Amino acid sequence: MAVTESNVLEIKSSATWRQRIREARLPWIPIVVILLVLIFGIFSELIAPFDPEESNLKARVIPPFTNAEYILGTDILGKDIFSRLVFGARTLLQVTVPAMAIAVLVGTAIGLVAGYAGRWLDAVLMRITDATLGFPSILVAMLIVTLIGTGLWGVVFAVTATTWARFARMIRGEVLGTKERDFVLLARILGVSPTMIMLRHLFPNVINTLMVMISLTIGQVILLEASLSFLGLGMKPGEPAWGIMVAEGRAQLLTVWWLALLPGIMITIVVMACNFFGDWLRDYLDPKLRRSR
């Protein structure tokens, strides 16, 4: 088989990608955990063997790994724990994805406007942001859910209201340092509108910080959603959510220990995976930290 120039280029390209992956030192365990959560959440109906809300009183309180049909056991109503954990991943995505998307959009927009505009507008927006950050997140979330009601969108709104300020504060700090650079000053001299400057010149320079903030905040959002569900202020009782499962098992913690332990372990693993991935992403996107490795 003749070796053509295109084959040589393909070999070099693949070798370059393999070298880049090795140099990046990807955190494979957190990546695998996050991918599994995404797969469970998206394909939960195909993966779960039972309806997560279906009771089977004939199969009540089966311990984990003692029954081939109920691999992770059942609860006091005969609900399959594995199916509830799988659908709990879907509940997690249903809350985290829209809440993070709205919080990122609102926080980034406020941070860009406050940092670029400065003066009184910056002062007003940042005082609102500081006031939001000053209240305990769980207290604010509880108050919001109490006012607008429990359920999916109640939790999404509560999580969003307690998360956007972190992005606004961080993005505003990045913009303050970027807007004094030469390319921004030149754009202002040429008469480019403030909106275009923020979108074309400032926003691309804060994307790295935004990505790190997202990866580090997801874990906090997961804990907040689980806390609300545990307190009975999140998803409705009986729905497959990890926080609800922990709350359902706390009364039988010493006897039916797996009811609270298994979802608690899932929450811990996912939060740790998100935090480790965020730490890696911060180091990877920082040239100084990357050179010191």
C-alpha positions in Angstrom: 0.0 0.0 0.0 1.5 3.3 -1.1 1.9 6.0 1.5 0.5 9.2 0.2 0.9 12.8 1.5 -2.7 12.8 2.8 -2.0 9.6 4.8 1.1 11.2 6.3 -0.9 14.3 7.3 -3.6 12.2 8.9 -1.1 10.2 10.9 0.6 13.5 12.1 -2.7 15.0 13.0 -3.8 12.0 15.0 -0.5 11.9 16.8 -0.8 15.6 17.6 -4.3 15.1 19.1 -3.0 12.1 21.2 -0.1 14.3 22.4 -2.5 17.1 23.3 -4.7 14.8 25.3 -1.7 13.4 27.2 -0.4 16.9 28.0 -3.9 18.0 29.1 -3.9 15.3 31.8 -7.7 15.0 31.6 -9.4 14.0 34.9 -10.9 10.8 33.5 -12.8 9.7 36.6 -14.8 13.0 37.0 -15.4 13.0 33.2 -16.8 9.4 33.4 -19.0 10.3 36.4 -20.4 13.3 34.6 -21.0 11.4 31.4 -22.8 8.6 33.3 -25.1 11.2 34.9 -25.9 12.6 31.5 -26.5 9.2 30.1 -28.8 8.2 33.0 -30.6 11.4 32.8 -31.2 11.4 29.1 -31.9 7.7 28.7 -33.5 7.0 32.1 -36.6 5.4 30.6 -34.5 3.0 28.7 -32.1 2.2 31.5 -34.4 1.9 34.5 -36.0 -1.5 34.7 -39.1 -0.3 36.7 -41.3 2.7 37.0 -39.6 4.8 39.8 -43.0 5.6 41.4 -44.5 2.2 41.1 -45.0 0.3 44.4 -44.8 -3.4 44.9 -45.7 -4.4 48.4 -44.7 -8.0 47.8 -41.1 -6.8 47.3 -40.8 -4.4 50.3 -37.5 -3.7 52.0 -35.1 -5.8 49.9 -31.5 -5.1 50.8 -29.0 -4.3 48.0 -27.3 -7.0 46.2 -29.5 -9.8 47.5 -32.0 -10.0 44.7 -31.2 -10.2 41.0 -34.3 -8.3 40.0 -33.9 -5.5 42.4 -30.1 -5.1 42.3 -29.9 -2.1 44.7 -32.9 -3.2 46.8 -36.3 -1.6 47.4 -37.8 0.9 49.9 -40.6 0.4 52.4 -43.2 0.6 49.6 -41.4 -1.8 47.2 -40.1 0.9 44.9 -36.9 -0.1 43.0 -34.0 2.0 44.3 -31.9 1.6 41.2 -34.8 3.0 39.0 -35.3 5.9 41.4 -31.6 6.7 41.3 -31.6 6.7 37.5 -34.6 8.9 37.3 -33.1 11.1 40.0 -30.3 11.9 37.5 -33.0 13.1 35.1 -34.5 15.3 37.8 -31.1 16.6 38.5 -30.6 17.6 34.9 -34.1 19.1 34.6 -33.3 21.4 37.5 -29.6 22.1 36.9 -29.6 22.8 33.2 -32.3 25.5 33.0 -31.3 27.0 36.3 -27.6 27.3 35.3 -28.5 28.6 31.8 -30.7 31.4 33.1 -28.2 32.3 35.9 -25.3 32.4 33.5 -27.2 34.6 31.0 -28.5 37.0 33.7 -25.2 37.2 35.6 -23.0 37.6 32.6 -25.2 40.3 31.1 -25.3 42.2 34.4 -21.5 41.8 34.9 -20.7 43.0 31.4 -23.0 46.1 31.7 -21.8 47.0 35.2 -18.1 46.6 34.4 -18.2 48.5 31.1 -20.7 51.3 32.0 -19.2 52.0 35.5 -20.2 55.0 37.5 -23.8 55.0 39.0 -25.0 52.1 37.0 -22.2 49.9 38.2 -22.8 51.1 41.8 -26.5 50.2 41.6 -26.1 46.8 40.0 -23.3 45.8 42.3 -25.2 46.8 45.4 -28.0 44.6 44.3 -25.5 41.8 43.6 -23.9 42.3 47.0 -27.3 42.2 48.7 -28.1 38.9 46.9 -24.7 37.4 47.9 -25.2 38.6 51.5 -28.2 36.3 52.2 -27.7 32.6 52.8 -28.6 30.8 49.6 -30.7 28.1 51.3 -32.7 30.7 53.2 -33.5 32.7 50.0 -34.3 29.5 48.1 -36.7 28.4 50.9 -38.4 31.7 50.9 -38.9 31.8 47.1 -40.2 28.2 47.0 -42.6 28.9 49.9 -44.0 32.0 48.0 -44.3 30.5 44.5 -44.8 26.8 45.4 -42.9 23.6 45.1 -42.3 21.7 41.9 -39.7 21.8 39.1 -40.0 25.4 38.0 -40.3 26.6 41.6 -36.9 25.0 42.3 -35.4 26.3 39.0 -36.4 29.8 39.9 -35.1 29.5 43.4 -31.8 28.2 42.3 -31.5 30.8 39.6 -32.3 33.6 42.0 -29.5 32.5 44.4 -26.8 31.8 41.7 -26.8 34.6 39.2 -25.0 37.1 41.5 -21.8 35.0 41.6 -21.5 35.2 37.9 -22.3 38.9 37.8 -19.6 39.7 40.4 -16.9 37.6 38.8 -17.6 38.8 35.2 -17.7 42.4 36.3 -14.2 42.0 37.8 -12.9 40.5 34.6 -14.4 43.3 32.5 -12.9 46.0 34.6 -9.4 44.7 33.8 -10.2 44.1 30.1 -12.0 47.3 29.1 -8.8 49.4 29.6 -6.8 47.3 27.1 -5.8 48.9 23.7 -8.2 47.0 21.5 -11.2 48.1 23.5 -10.0 51.7 23.6 -9.4 51.6 19.9 -12.9 50.3 19.3 -14.4 53.2 21.3 -12.3 55.7 19.4 -13.6 54.3 16.1 -17.2 54.8 17.3 -18.2 51.1 17.9 -21.4 50.9 19.9 -21.1 49.8 23.6 -23.3 46.8 22.8 -20.9 45.6 20.1 -17.9 46.2 22.3 -19.4 44.1 25.0 -20.3 41.3 22.7 -17.4 41.2 20.3 -14.5 42.4 22.5 -15.3 41.9 26.2 -17.3 38.7 26.2 -14.8 36.6 24.3 -12.2 37.6 26.9 -14.3 36.4 29.9 -15.3 33.1 28.4 -12.5 31.2 30.2 -13.5 32.6 33.6 -17.2 31.9 32.8 -16.5 28.2 32.0 -14.5 27.7 35.2 -17.3 29.4 37.2 -19.9 27.2 35.6 -18.0 24.0 36.4 -17.4 25.0 40.0 -21.0 26.3 40.6 -22.8 23.2 39.3 -21.8 21.2 42.4 -23.3 24.0 44.6 -26.5 24.0 42.6 -26.8 20.2 43.0 -26.4 20.5 46.8 -29.0 23.3 46.9 -31.5 21.3 44.9 -30.9 18.3 47.1 -31.3 20.4 50.2 -34.6 21.8 49.1 -35.9 18.4 48.2 -34.7 17.0 51.6 -36.6 19.8 53.4 -39.7 19.1 51.4 -39.5 22.4 49.5 -38.2 21.1 46.3 -39.7 18.4 44.1 -43.1 17.0 45.2 -43.0 14.1 47.7 -42.6 10.7 46.1 -40.9 11.9 43.0 -37.6 10.4 42.1 -35.1 13.0 43.4 -32.0 12.2 45.3 -32.8 14.7 48.1 -36.3 13.3 48.5 -34.8 9.8 48.7 -32.5 10.8 51.5 -35.4 12.4 53.4 -37.5 9.3 53.0 -34.8 7.1 54.4 -33.7 9.2 57.4 -36.4 7.7 59.7 -35.1 4.2 59.0 -31.4 5.1 58.9 -30.3 2.3 61.2 -32.6 -0.5 59.9 -33.2 0.3 56.2 -29.9 2.0 55.8 -29.7 1.9 52.0 -32.6 4.2 51.5 -30.7 7.3 52.6 -27.1 6.0 52.0 -27.3 5.2 48.3 -28.7 8.6 47.1 -26.4 10.4 49.6 -23.4 8.6 48.0 -24.7 9.6 44.5 -24.9 13.3 45.5 -21.4 13.2 47.0 -19.8 11.5 44.0 -21.4 13.9 41.5 -20.6 17.0 43.4 -17.0 15.9 43.9 -16.7 15.0 40.2 -18.0 18.5 39.2 -15.6 20.2 41.7 -12.6 18.2 40.5 -13.4 18.9 36.9 -13.7 22.6 37.7 -10.3 22.6 39.4 -8.8 20.9 36.4 -10.4 23.3 34.0 -9.2 26.3 36.0 -5.6 25.1 36.0 -5.8 24.1 32.3 -7.1 27.5 31.2 -4.6 29.5 33.3 -1.3 29.6 31.3 0.7 30.3 34.5 -0.6 27.2 36.3 -0.3 25.1 33.1 3.4 26.0 32.7 4.1 25.1 36.3 2.7 21.6 36.0 
